C-alpha cells in the first residue's frame, strides 16, 4: 500500500494545487480538485491549500518510496517523483537521465595546477542521497590521466542556499536596485545594482527558497538554469522575459544593442571622429555618467576645444561629466527627449552656428541641433557626417544578451559525502587549490572566506541539468575532482572509489564531451 493525497468537500476549486503540482497530477472537475494516480505524495498541494481541503490517504497499489531527498515521494509504477528525475520501473526507482561520463580525450593533466582540466564524470545523472556523516557520494570514479591517478566524486546536491544571477546586457530601465522581482505575483528575487552596461537580478537565495513562496522561487531558479524563457515583473516593467543566450524582452521591446561604454566613453573614445566632422558639442545621455565633449578633461580640454556653453542636464561631477538619473528615457536615464538633455545655454560662452549632437550610449537614438543667432536650439535633420559617426559607434556595440550564473552554497551535508573526516578537510583542500570544483562540468569560481559558495556560468551546460524538489530546494549537479593522493589527504571515501570503466559497465551511462 502506498500513500497519496485527495481533495475533500472543503475544496472551493481555487486552482492553487493545480498550478503548483510538479507532476500535473491535479485537475479541476466540476469545481473541485481531482488528484490522479500520478500523485507522488510530495505534499505541495497540502501546503498551498488555503482551505485545508487536502488530506493524505492510502492507495491500493504499491508504490516505491524515494530516499533521494527528505520528501520521500511515493511513486506509483510507471510514474515519476515530484522532482521528475526518478521513475518507478517495476518497483525499482531508476534515474531517468543516465550518468554522464566525460570523454577521456577531453581531459589532460595540468602540471602547473596539479589538477586535471575537467572532471571524469558529471553530477548530471548521478542521483542524490540523503546526507550523513558516513554516506559517500553516489559515484566516486578514478582513472589515469597522463600517468596520474585522478578521482572525481559526483552527486546531485539538494540545496536550500542557491540561486541564479541574471546579467541582462541593456540600458533599459527595469526598476530600482533593491526592489522586488516577481513571478506570478510572488517575490522570487531582487534587482541588484547595475553593472557596466548590464542590469542585474538575483533570483532565489535561502530566505526566498525556504519562504512562503519557496515553490515558485525554486521553480524559477531551475527554469532559468535550464535555459527556459521566464517572464518576470518588476516595479518598472510589467513583462520582463529573460532566457540564457537571448536578448531580453522588456514590455514587448527587444533592445538591439548594449552600450559601448558610459556617456564619458562616447565623447572621449570617439573624440577624434567628432572633431573630424567639426561637431562643436556632443551630449551622451546616460543614467550613470552623462558627458559633454567640449569641456571633458580627457577629450575636449586635452584637444583644445572651445567650451560650447551648452550645459547638460544632470548632477555635476567633474569637468564634462554629470551624473544622470535612472529612468525609462535615453540611455536608461530620465531624459525623455533630446531637448531635455540640455539644462541651459550659457549666453556668455555660446555662439551662433554651434553644432550639437545628442545621443545615447549605444547611439540607437540621436538628434542634431544648431544654435541660431539668438542662441536658441534649432533641431535639424541629422547630417550624413554625423550619421557616419553614429553608425561607427553602433558597430562597436555588442548585441544585447542575457547570461545566467548558477550560485551554489555547499553546506556540511554535501561536504560529508565527499570526505568522512569532516567538512573542514574539504574546505582546506579547496583553499589550498588541491581540488577542482565544477558544476555540470563547468569550472566553478569559489568565493573567498568560509564555507563553499560557488558560481558557474551555465552557457555551456546542457539544458535540463538542474531540478527542484518539494522541500522546496534546488538540485545542482556538482563534481569535485582531485588526485588520488589529495583525496586520501582530505579523508575521502577510498573504499567507495571505483574505476570509471567499472562504473560504465555496471551503470546506465553515456559518454559526453566538454
N, C-alpha and C positions, 0 to 999 in steps of 0.2 A: 504493500500500500504506500502511495506517495501522498504528498501534500500539495494543495493548490489554494487559490483564493476564489471567492464568489461574491457577487453583489447581493445585498439583502433588500428588503422592502423600503429601506431608508434612502435608497438611491433616487436622486432627482434628475439624473441624466445631464449633469453639468459638463461631462466630457473630459474632465481633468485626467482621469485614468486612461482614457483613450489616447490623449495627446502624449502622455508620459510613458506608456508601456513600451519598453525597448524591443519586445518580440512581436508586437502587433497582435497580442492575444485578446485585447479588449475591443469590443464594438458596442454600439448603441442599437438596441432593438426595442421598438415601442416605448422609447423614452427611458429605458433602463439599461445599465451596463450588463453585458454578457461576456463571460470570460471563457475562452476556448481551452482545449487541451494543450495548446502551445504555451500556456502559462507555466513559468518556471519557478513560481513562488518566490520571486525576488523581493516582493513587498513594496514596490514603488506605489502601486495603486492604493494600498492600505495607507501609506504615509501621506499621499497627496489628497486623499478624500476629505472633503470639508464636512461631511455629514456622518462620518463613522459608519459608512454603508458597506464596507468591505470586511469580510471575515474569512478566516482560514478554515479549510475543510479537508477531509480525506478524499482521495481519489481512488477509484477502483484499480487502475492499472499500476504496475510497479514503475518506479522511477529510479534513475541514477542520481545520487547526491554528489554534487561537485564540491571538492575541497580546495579549490584554487583561489578562493577569496572568502572573507568572513560571511558572505551572504548564504552560501551553501544551497545553491539552486537545486530544486527537484525537477529533473529533466525527463520528460516522457520519451519513449522510443521514437527515434527519427526527428526529435526536436532539439533546439539549441537552448543554451542558457541565456541569461539576460545580457551577458557581455558579447553574445553572438560568436564566441570563439570555439566553444565545445559542442559537439553533437553526440547524442546517445545512439550508439550503433550496437544494437542487440544487447543492451545492458552495460556496455562499456563506453565510457566517455573518451572521445577522440578529439584531439586538437584539429580543427578544420584546416588550418594553414600548416603546411609541412615545415619542419625545421630548416632554416636557411643556412647552408654551409658555403663558406666563401671559397671560390675557385683559388686553389693554392698558387696558381701562376700570377695572381694579382698581389701576392704578398712577398715582401722582401724584408730582410733583417737590416736595420739601420745601425751601423757601428757607432754612429755619433750619439744617438739617443739611447742605444742599448735596448731598443724595443722594435717589434715588427711594425710594418707600415699599415697593417689592417688586422682586424680580429680573424680568428679561424672560423668562427660561426657568428651568426646574428641572434639577438634575442627574439626576433620575429619567428614565431612558430615554436618557441621553446616551451611555452606554457608558464604558469605561475605556481608557486607553492606557498602555503601559509608559513610565515616566517617563524623560526625558532632558533634557539642557540645551537642546536646540533643537527640542523637540516641543511644540506648543501644545496647549491643552485641546481636547477633541473638538469642542466647539461654542463659538464666541465670537460672540455676536449683538449687533447695535446697532439702536437705534430712537430716535425722537424722543419725549420725554416733556415736555410743557409747554414746547416750544421748545428743550429741552436734549438734546444727543446723549448717550445712555446706552449703556454697554457692560456685558454680563453674560457671564462666562466660566464654563462648567459642565463638570463631569466626575463620574463615579462613582469616587471615590477609594478605592484599596485601602490599608487602614490596619492596621498591627500595634498601634500605640498608640491604643487605642479602648476604649470600654466603655459601660455603661449604669448610671446611678444610679437606684435604685428607692426612691421615697418611699412608705412604707406608713402611712397615717393610722390608727393604732391604738395603744393602750397594751398590747396583748397581747405577752407576752414571746416573743421569737423567738431569743434567745441573747445571750451577752455580746459587747460590742464587740470587734472584732479577731478573732473566731473565724470558722472557715471556713463557707462556703455551698457545698453540694454538689448536683450533678445527676447522676443515675445513678451515684452513688458517687464522682464525680470533683469535685475542688475547682474551682469556677468563679468564686468571688468571696469577699468577706468582709463581715461585718456592720460597718457604720460606727457611730460614736456617734449616739445618738438625737437627733433634732431636736425642736422643741416640738410634742408630741402625735403625733410620727411616728417610726416605726422606719426606719432607712436601710440599704440594701445598696449595695455597689459590685460590679458584675459585670464581669469582664474585666480590662483592663489588659495592658500588653505582656508582663509576666512570665508571666501565665497563658495569654495567646493564643499565645505562642511556646513555651510549656512542653510537657511530655509529654502533657497532656490538652487541648492547644490546639484540637483539632477540636470537642470538646463545649463548650468555652468560647466559641469563636467562634459556634457554632450557638445557644448560649443567649443571647448578646448580641443576635443578629439576631432570634431568636424574640421576645424582649421588645420590641425596637424595631419589629417588625412587628405588634405588638399581639396576639400569641398568648398563651394561658394557659400558664404554665410552672410546673411543680411542682418545688420545691427542698426541701432538707433541711438542718437546722442541728443544733447540739448540743442545742438545747432542743425543736425541732419536727421531727416525722417527716415531715409533709407541709405545706409552705407553698406555696399556689398564688397566684400574682400575675399580674395582667393589667392593662394600661393602662385606666384609667377604671372599673375594677371594684373592689369591696371585696375584701380578702384573705380567703383561707380558711386558717385556722390549725388543723391537725389536725381538720378537719371542721367547725370552728366559724367562722361568718361574723360578725365583730363588727359591730353595727349602727351605733354612733356613736363618733366620736373625742372626746377630751376638749375641753371648752370652755376649759380652762386648767389650770394646775397646781393642787395642793391649796390653795396660798395664794389663788389666784383664786376657788376655790369658797367660801371663807369670807369674803374681803373683797369680792369682786364681787357677792355675794348677801347681804351682811351685813344690809341693811335687811329683806329678805324673811325671814331667820331671826329677826331681832329682833321683827318684826311679829307672829310667831306664838308669841313668848315661848319660843323654844328657848334653853336655857342654854349648850349646848356643841355644836359640830359638829367632827367629825374627818374630814377629807377625805384618804383614803388615796391615796398616790402614790409610785411608785418614785423620784421626783425630790424633790419637796418636799411632805411631809405637813404639814398645818396644823391648828391648833386655833383656833376662833373667839374664845373669851373672852380669851385672852392675846395675840392677834395685834396688833401695834402699829398697823396701819392700819385695824383694824376694832374689835375688842373694846376695846382700850385707848383708841382715839380716841373711841368712843361711850360710854365709861364703864361697860362691862360688868364685872361682878364675876367674878374668876377662879373657874372651876368646881372646881379641884382635880383634874380628870381629865387625866392626862398621857399624850399619845400615844406609841406605840412609834416608835422612830427615833433618829437621832443629832441632838442639839440643835444648832440653827444660830443662831437668834435668837428673841426672844420670839414664841411661837406658830408657829414654823417648825422642822421636823425633817426631816432627810434620810432618805429611805426606802432600802430595799434592793430591787434588782430581783428579780422572781420571777414566778411564774405566778398570783399571787393578786390581791387587789383593787387596781385602779389600776395593774396591772403590777408590783406590789410583792410582797414575801414574806409579806404579811398574807393568810392563807388564809380567815379568817372574821372577822366584825365584832368579836368579843370580843378577838381578838389585836391589834386596833388600839389598845387601851388598855394602856399599860405598868403603870400603877398609879393608885390614887386617894389623893390626899393627905388624910389624915384631918383635918388642921387647917384645911383650906380647903373641903372638900366639904360639902354639906348635903343632907339627905333631900329627895326630890322633884325633884332636878335632872333636866332633860330633855336627853338626849344623842342626837344623830343621827350615825351613822357611814355614810359614803357614798364612792363612787368619784368620780373626776374627770369622768365622764360620767353619773353618777347612775344607771347601769344597775342596780347593786346597792346596797341601803341597808338599814339596820337602825335600830331605835329602842329606847332603854333609859331606865329611870329608876332613880335611886338610892333604895334602900329605907331604912328607919330605921337599919339597920346599915351604911349607905354601901356596900352591895353592888349591883352592876349587875343589874338585872332586865330581861330583854328582853320587850318587848310588841309588839303589832301596831302597824304604822306608822299614826299618826293621819292623818286626812284633810287637816289643815292642812299636815302635813309632806309628804304626797304631792303637794300642790299646788306646793310649792317645788321638790321633786324633778322634777316634770313641767316646771316652768318652766326648770330647768337643762337637762334633756334637749332641750327645744325650742330651746335656744340652742347645741346641739352640732351640728356638721356630720356628714354621713354619712361613714363610713369609705370610703376610696378608695385606689387605687394610681395614682401618677403617675410616669412614667418620662422621664428626660432622657438624650438621646444625648450622648456625650462623644467628640469627635474631636480627636486631636492631629496637626496637619498638619506633615509633615516637609518636607525640602528638595525631594524629588521632586515632590510636589504643587505646591509653590510654583513650581517650574521650569516647569510647564505654564501658569502664569499670567503669568510675566514671564521674558523671556530675558536680563535683566540681573542675575539673581541673587536668592536668597531674601530678602536684607536689604531690597531695594526693596519687596517685598510687606509685610514686617513693618512697615517705616516708614510705608507708606501706611495700614495698619490702625491703627497708633498715632496717626497724625495724623487719624484718622476721615475719611479720604478714600475708604474702601472699605466697603461693606456686605457682611458675610459672613453667609450663611444656609445652613441645612441643609434641603433639600427645601422651600424657600420660607419656612421659619420663622426668625425672627431668631436669630442666634447671639450668646451672651454670650462675649466673649473675655476670658480671664483675664489679669490684668496680668503683666508680665515678659517674658522672652524666649520665642522660639518662638511657635506659634499653638495654643493649647488652647481649644477652642470647646465650649460647652454649649448645647443647644437642646431645648426641650420637644417631645415627639412627639405631643402631644394632638391637634393639628390637621393632622398629616401623614397621607397616605393609607396604608392597610395595604399591605404588600408593598414599601415604598420602599427597604428595605435588603436586603443579601445578604452571603454569605460565600464566600470562595474557599479552595481546599485547601492554601494555603501553610503553615498556615492564617492567614487575615486576614479582616477585615471590609470591606464595601463601603458607603461613605456617599455619598449624592447631595449634592454641595456646589455652591454658587454664590458668585461674587464679583462684585459689581456696583458700578460707579463711573461717573463721567462720562468721555467720550472723552478729554478733556484730561488728567484724572488718570491714565487708563490709559496714555497716552503718557508721562507723567512717570515712571511706575513701570516703564517698559521693557517694556510689553506687546507682544503679537504683532499689531501693527496690520495686517500683511499677511494675517492669518488672520481678521480681523473681517469678518462678513457681515451684511447687513441681515436682520432677523428674517423679513421676508416672503420673502426668497430662500431662507432655511433651510426655511421651511414648504413651499415649492414643490418642494424637492429632497430632503426628508427625511420619512420616515414620522413623523407627529407628531399631537398633539391639543392643543386649547386647554383650559386649566383655569383655574378661578377660585380665588383665595386669600381 
